[in-house]
Amino acid sequence: MTTYAKNERRLLSDLLLERGPDEPTLCTGWTTRDLAAHLVVRDRRPDASAGLLVPPLREYGERVRRATAARPYPEIVAEVRNPPWWSPVSNPLLDELTNAVEFFIHHEDVRRGRPGWEPRTLDPGQEHAIWRGTQFTGRIALRRLGLPVTVVADGQGTLVSGDHPQLTLSGPAGELALFLSGRQANARVTIDGPAEAADRLRTARLGL
C-alpha cells in the first residue's frame, strides 16, 4: 500500500513546527496555526468539519476551529501528526484515498507561504496518486465555472471538461492540483487559448 498521505502529513507537521505558529500560508487569512487547527478539526470533529460543505453549519465549524487554534501550538501540531484511528477521513482504510491530495496541497500551502519557493520533484507514483484525486475535484470545479477546458497532466493523462474547449491547462499533476483547488497564483502551469478566457480561469474561484 502506498503511503503518500502519511509522508505528506509527516513533512507538513515537521514544517509547521519549523516555521512556528504565525507564518503566512496560501490559505487566505490563515496562519500556520489556523491551518493546523483546520486539519485537527477535519480529522477529529466531523460535526464541525461538515461546515466546509454545509453552509448552515459553517459558523459552528469556524467556532470549533478557532477554539482549537487557541490551544498550545505544539499540541495542535502533535494532533496533526497523529490522527486517531477512528477518524472518518484519516482512518487506515481511507487515509490514502482522502488525504494523498489534501496533505500535498496543505504542505505546499505552508512551503509556498514564503517567497523563494520552488516546486518539489515528485516521484511518478505520487504524481499518479495526485492526478487520480485531482481529476474528480477538478472536474467539479471546472463544471461549476462553466468554462470548457482541456487539462493535460504531464505523463499522467488528460481531462476534458465541457464541450469544444478552447483552453488547454497543462503542467505536472501537483501543480494542477494546486491550480484547480484555487491556488492559481502559486501554481506553475501553462494556459493556452484565448486571452480573455485564460484570464477568467486564472482569477476564478476554484476548489470545492
PyMOL commands that set and color helices and strands:
alter all, ss='L'
color gray80, all
select helices_A, chain A and resi 4-19+32-44+46-52+55-69+73-81+95-111+124-145+173-180+184-186+195-203
alter helices_A, ss='H'
color red, helices_A
select strands_A, chain A and resi 149-153+157-161+167-171+190-192
alter strands_A, ss='S'
color yellow, strands_A
deselect
rebuild
show_as cartoon
